[in-house]
Amino acid sequence: MNHKKNLRPLNVSFRHGSPSERIFRQRAGLPVAAAIAPGAKPTPAHDLHFHGGKTIPDLHFMNFYVGGDVWPPDDVTDIDKSLAAAMADVHLNNVMEQYFPGDITSTFDGSEKLAGPAPGTVSQGDIETLVTSLATQGKFAGRDLSSTVFNFMLSPGTILNDNAGPTAAISHGATTVRKNPIPDDDDGDSLQGLGGYHGSVHANNGNTIYYAVGVYSETRADGTQNGIPVFDKPWKNVVATFYHELNEARTDADVEDAIRAGNDPNANRFLGWTSDQGEECGDFPVFESGNDLSEVFQEVPLTAGGGTVPVQFQYSDNAHGPEGPRATPANKANA
């Protein structure tokens, strides 16, 4: 399909060395017209630049668990608690504040299980249909849609792809399971290393609804990997994936509009912070880590104490590479 030949900003997470990385890096680019993590080298050529698009300094987010019937309750509790703590952590936010004129905040607005079994495969078309359905049902009533990202956590066993069309029927209260289709060679698939992505839906009433979706990353019984399994427990991988996606969403909220615009140079106006290669803040750190993802996927101590949280380090212009938590705010990046 011709649209896949267009260069596009990255709004996905993927496993380094995977087929998904190859697929998305072939597409990556912009429309035409400190203390760095150990083991990483400074890469100023990949510094992020502000293009004038929307950012979200005071972020809200809510978690929806797709295929709620099969979600382990302890995993839900651990994900909710750890993701909320990571997104609000002072030392982690000291890295991200360089991309905003002032302080940033993050507020967790709770979670909900969407009843039903685990869908076999979920596409971008499925998720955007689900977002529209939940909005119609009033699920997002009372939320500030301009500053809220709705996270869709896919249940154990579900495969995620980036197909624009629907592959399964998903709705609140019911999920229809469909056999997994054979992915096209040009499609990103979680069995090929895709971890998640973020985007937006334009509702009929004119509202823009922001979302992120990610898989239950794990090594399966047959030895194959779904998503980006790095940590010793799948729920930790989920937290790291959504930490990646939420930070990208708040620094580059309208990237999906830029992708929809294709190679129109005017698409740049939708972009927030990206590199000249089209990378968002979470992308190049994964590539730069090479075959040792533990360089950028780490459990870090919370600033206020109370344990650790699993995160993926984000790109820092201040360090010219992935940067872990820091005690003082990074210098403001240049627009």
C-alpha positions, -999 to +999 in steps of 0.1 A: +000+000+000+014+034-010+009+050+024+035+027+039+062+043+017+058+076+034+082+086+061+065+090+095+074+099+130+077+070+154+050+066+180+056+029+189+078+009+212+096-022+199+122-047+209+157-040+196+168-063+168+133-075+161+114-075+128+092-047+141+122-025+147+133-031+111+098-023+098+093+009+118+128+022+113+124+019+075+094+041+078+109+066+104+116+102+095+100+136+094+078+147+065+100+160+037+102+198+024+241+152+325+244+118+332+239+095+304+229+059+310+259+036+316+271+020+284+254+046+262+274+071+241+263+107+236+244+111+203+236+148+198+225+140+162+194+124+178+185+153+201+148+162+202+136+194+186+103+212+193+081+216+162+053+237+178+028+209+183+008+201+214+024+189+247+007+180+280+025+194+310-003+184+335-010+148+324-039+127+336-042+090+327-066+061+332-060+024+327-084+000+310-077-037+311-089-054+279-100-090+283-107-083+320-119-118+327-083-132+324-063-104+340-045-116+372-057-093+400-023-090+415-009-078+382-036-051+379-027-039+414+010-038+407+006-021+374-017+006+387+005+013+417+039+013+399+029+032+368+013+059+389+044+062+411+068+062+382+049+089+363+047+112+394+083+105+406+103+137+411+137+124+400+122+108+368+103+139+360+134+160+364+145+144+331+113+151+313+108+187+325+135+199+300+108+196+273+084+220+290+086+256+300+077+249+336+070+221+361+051+190+350+026+169+369+010+135+364-022+122+379-036+087+379-074+087+375-080+050+383-085+019+363-113-004+351-114-040+338-133-043+305-152-076+309-146-104+285-121-131+275-087-123+260-089-113+223-066-133+201-054-102+181-060-065+185-052-039+158-051-002+158-084-002+141-098-023+170-085+001+197-098+032+179-132+016+175-132+007+212-122+043+221-151+056+201-175+031+216-165+040+252-168+077+244-203+071+231-212+052+262-201+081+284-171+063+299-150+094+295-176+119+309-161+144+333-126+138+321-105+167+307-099+151+273-073+177+264-049+164+290-059+128+296-045+096+280-065+064+282-043+034+285-055+000+270-036-029+286-040-060+265-045-093+285-020-122+286-018-140+253-032-111+231-012-101+200-010-065+190-005-052+155-006-018+139-032-025+112-055+004+105-085-020+099-104-040+125-095-077+132-117-084+162-148-069+178-140-054+212-165-035+233-171-028+269-188-058+284-181-082+255-151-093+235-152-115+204-121-137+200-109-143+165-081-165+153-048-147+148-043-137+111-009-142+095+008-108+097+018-091+065+056-086+061+052-049+062+030-049+093+042-045+129+032-073+152+040-080+189+053-114+180+079-095+160+088-072+188+061-045+189+054-034+224+028-007+220+020+027+206+000+059+213-023+079+191-056+099+190-091+096+178-112+126+166-148+121+179-178+132+160-184+160+185-150+175+177-132+162+207-098+146+204-093+115+226-057+104+234-049+068+239-020+043+244-021+006+239+004-021+249+008-059+252+014-082+281+051-087+272+063-121+281+082-151+269+055-177+261+055-214+269+068-223+234+098-200+238+085-172+216+084-137+228+053-114+227+062-077+230+093-066+249+100-090+278+129-076+298+121-079+334+115-110+355+077-105+357+054-096+328+036-068+348+069-050+351+072-050+313+037-035+310+047-007+334+079+001+314+060+000+281+033+025+293+059+047+310+075+049+275+041+056+258+028+082+283+060+102+282+058+102+244+022+112+245+028+141+268+057+154+247+042+147+213+004+144+217-007+149+181+018+126+163-011+106+149-023+136+130+012+140+115+012+104+105-022+107+088-009+137+069+018+116+052+046+133+034+030+167+035+057+190+050+030+209+068+025+178+089+054+190+110+031+215+127+014+187+146+046+174+161+058+183+196+093+170+205+110+146+180+144+141+166+154+148+130+150+111+124+114+112+135+120+096+169+101+105+201+117+105+235+114+068+241+126+055+208+163+060+203+172+047+238+160+013+229+180+013+196+211+027+213+211+000+240+220-026+214+215-062+226+216-052+263+182-038+270+190-037+307+210-005+300+177+014+296+151-009+311+158-007+349+141-008+382+149+025+399+143+037+435+114+061+441+125+096+451+103+095+482+112+059+492+089+030+493+106+007+468+114+007+431+096+010+398+104-006+364+109+020+337+125+026+304+149+055+304+139+083+281+160+104+257+175+135+272+189+164+252+207+174+283+227+141+282+225+136+245+212+101+252+190+080+276+191+094+311+180+078+343+165+096+373+183+128+384+182+148+416+179+182+399+159+193+368+177+190+335+185+222+317+157+232+294+161+218+259+163+242+230+132+246+210 
